[in-house]
Amino acid sequence: MDLATSLLPVVEALAEADVDLAKVRVVSDWVQYRENFREVVDLRPILHSVPAAAGVPVSLGVREDDLEVAVDVRRSQDAPLKELTAALLRGAPERIVLEDWGRGSRSCIWDFNALYWSALELWEKATGRGYEQALPGGESDARNIDAARELILGLFSVWDRLAESNALPDELYVVELGVGNGGQAKVFLDVFRELDLAHGRGYYRRLRYLMCDYSQHVLDLARETVADHLAHVSSFALDATRPATALGFLQYKVFLVYVSNVYDNLPTDEVAQLGGRTYCVETRAYLPAAAAEGIAAAAGATPAELPGLVHKLLRLGPALLPEAAPAHFPDVDSAVDFWRRTWSALRLEERYVPLPGLDAYTIVPATGRDGLTTLSGELLRPLLESGADLRMHVNNGALASFVDSLMLLHPFGTLVCHDLFVTDVNGYRTHFRGPGKYDGSVVNWVNGPLLAHVGRRHGFDVTYEPFRHRSGGNIVTMTAQTRD
């Protein structure tokens, strides 16, 4: 990649503008997601004090930057970078703003994400393909037979030892979060039955497999997929960030919590350490003016009406939108078309807002249940202060799900998760880690060092290794077990 081609026009535009170059950061990312929330060039203001609040004390040696210019080098080669940067520096472009500034985990992009899973059947009908086809390779690694065999033999080993000491429960619980269309559950159950027949201990008879997902439509499909094993299967529609809310009756009883490609799809904030000061990355969703005009015209509306229509869509869903706005959507198909057009055009503005103190930032609030207390921003300190400037995900939803799931585990239980994990904090300094768009949903990489840090504080050893049963992919396997 010729960085001069990507950066020189940006620097020239900055030099000709009325900005203090000593207070400008220029960052380059290769944004690998072809569908994402970024423009080729973005400006991110760096605020020196919390808006509408008291200023944040400045320590000695802190660098006071004013502005960050972000360039997507994957799309920059044929773009007029100097002109784009100069236009942004002259003033904000025309945009249809859909929400106020706020932390990333509270953005309406997560309402779109939830809508995708709740109305998945309508999206798939419109696109003519299942959601799993959007994954690299067209299917989840969770279906891998060798991986299932390895998990099951590990369970058998644990259960054999417990059986020898008469400590094995009558019911053997396995929980899968994010069951998808049931492909993984079927592989697991088929292989389990086969291995148990050879093993001769009758574990299949005692197995209780709990399929859990946000989408009832997905669960219905999954139940059809595992029809041969329904006597051993239960299904639960639940929020993946709080699995114990629905599964609290299984506290300390689950031998395996299995998660695949779920954590990267849960709400997250981002935080940054720039020049010695800690910031929260605030976002605001918008539609570029040109795209907004096309979307509005197709719906028989004006661009100014789009925010109201978008929020009706997110609140009611495409099936009910024609009843709420019949002048714009004569039928469900037109509502789904509006949904897909809006999602494709959706972008995020970003700005850096100082955090008054990590102890004042709550990653995950307490739920009132025994053992689950507030996760404070202080947990971020060892990572944020690990060296050079850093911007990273907090993965609030993944952390909530992870800690909640740990409470379900039997003392000899294991949590196994296949996902997009950053396993070294320096990975955030070298690669773009999201957000991107997978079909109609959001995807971010998961902060592995942070989950491992939190796991250790809860008495669990957390390890990471590349997914062993397929080469060339980005999927990493996380394993959490009670510390010996």
Salt bridges, closest charged atoms under 4 A:
GLU16 OE2 - LYS82 NZ 2.85
ASP29 OD2 - ARG38 NH1 3.32
GLU39 OE2 - ARG347 NE 3.90
ASP42 OD2 - ARG38 NE 3.50
GLU64 OE1 - HIS48 NE2 3.24
GLU64 OE2 - ARG277 NH2 3.36
ASP65 OD2 - ARG63 NE 2.89
ASP66 OD1 - HIS48 NE2 3.01
GLU68 OE1 - ARG25 NE 2.90
GLU68 OE2 - ARG44 NH1 2.62
ASP72 OD2 - ARG75 NE 2.57
GLU121 OE1 - HIS217 ND1 3.66
GLU124 OE1 - HIS217 NE2 3.83
GLU132 OE2 - ARG143 NH2 3.21
ASP141 OD1 - ARG470 NE 2.57
GLU150 OE2 - ARG468 NH2 2.40
GLU150 OE1 - HIS469 NE2 3.55
ASP160 OD2 - HIS199 NE2 3.00
ASP160 OD1 - ARG201 NH1 3.28
GLU171 OE2 - ARG208 NE 3.45
ASP190 OD2 - LYS186 NZ 3.02
ASP190 OD1 - ARG193 NH2 3.83
ASP190 OD1 - HIS229 NE2 2.64
GLU194 OE2 - ARG149 NH2 3.91
GLU270 OE1 - ARG391 NE 2.97
GLU282 OE1 - ARG351 NH2 2.89
ASP337 OD2 - ARG341 NE 2.92
GLU349 OE1 - ARG95 NH1 3.18
GLU349 OE2 - ARG284 NH2 3.04
GLU350 OE1 - ARG44 NE 2.83
GLU350 OE2 - ARG391 NH2 2.89
GLU378 OE2 - ARG381 NH2 2.82
GLU385 OE2 - ARG381 NH1 2.91
ASP389 OD2 - ARG25 NH1 2.92
ASP389 OD2 - ARG63 NH2 2.81
ASP404 OD1 - ARG369 NH2 2.24
ASP439 OD1 - ARG129 NH2 3.37
ASP461 OD1 - ARG483 NE 3.44
GLU465 OE2 - ARG468 NH1 2.31
